[in-house]
Amino acid sequence: MRIAVFSEVYWPMISGVGVTLDRLVRGLTERGHAVRVYTASYPLPPGATDPPEVHRSPSIPLFLYPDVQWAFPRQREIVADLRRFRPNLIHVATEFALGLAGIKAAGQLGVPVIASAHTDYQKYAARYGVAWVLQMGWIYLRWFYGHADRVLAPSRIYGRFLNTQGILHTGLWTRGVDPAEFHPRFRSEAWRSRFGVGPEDLLVTYVGRLAREKDLGRLLAAWRDLGSRRGRAQLVLVGRGPLEDELRRRAVPGVHLAGLVTGLTLSQAYASADLFVFPSATETFGNSLLEAMASGLPSLAVHAGGVPEFAEHGRNAWLVRPHDTAMLGAGLVRLLEDPGLRGRLAAGAQATARARRWDAIHEALLDDYRLAVAGRARHQAA
């Protein structure tokens, strides 16, 4: 098949959506499919060149979220490029200007559209104090998703939420994890020593965007309230985002900012921890939590969003009520002080991760692609 993907977010921008799409492109290419990605313009790392599958549109930083670029697609240029590429299907992964460009191009070329929903805008709007826009927002999203043959959610939980908003033609495109990238064998004493953590000390790690919707302020408050109960344990936040400067200014004792890491260093950052903490209640799935599970970590997370799709309290994670600093702190104490519980959760986590391989997930997505293409062919024949 020949698949065109439209998304404001793609490499080198690192986020859950960007990493998922990068994995998708690699998985499709490895299976012999051709992929073209239409995305925004981001500064490339020094010495890097764009991947051959990428077509970029001019962009500016998004006013509420400057790490994300708002694209200004040149429709005629995109359609001309698509005609040369000859896609069987267009996959729109964001609902903004590039998603609209993909939908318009699909109409012009007569090819089917698959949409994927990645972001819980309802919760994001509440966190950023713009909940009032959601009434109009859902009118737009229903119209947008109405152009797709199917709307794929990362979890059944979020799919059911879309159904309550009148988006009924939903399906599942869940997430997996690669044991070659995330595994306990990547544990590194050198990584731990960077933060003053000795072999007998405990290292607690968060991996993800440093942003308001991740509830990191509550995590730091819970950590600070532990006081002497945390002993020599250290908390490392891995990632970058709009809260990074504020978090540095706070200088909470025992908290370290490791910045954005990728590749082997990211694998080591996970596997070198003794406990993973994930306070976000806005996740439609929770990629970082699954990567932590594959890395052999017990995890403290909140029972919200798409997390309960694969995280089960007491079996593979310790789940607490969202937006509750006291409960988050109590969970930290329980896990820091109970090595037996950490071991049981780690074993359950690895079993969960082993059951979520990307191969089956990619094949299920390709089945959705094929159904959409076949449906369009039947429609055109009729």
Beta strands, then each sheet from edge to edge (+ up, - down):
strand 1: 2-6
strand 2: 34-40
strand 3: 54-57
strand 4: 59-61
strand 5: 69-71
strand 6: 89-92
strand 7: 113-116
strand 8: 150-153
strand 9: 170-172
strand 10: 203-207
strand 11: 234-238
strand 12: 255-259
strand 13: 275-278
strand 14: 299-302
strand 15: 318-320
sheet 1: 3+ 2+ 1+ 6+ 7+ 8+ 9+
sheet 2: 4+ 5-
sheet 3: 12+ 11+ 10+ 13+ 14+ 15+
end
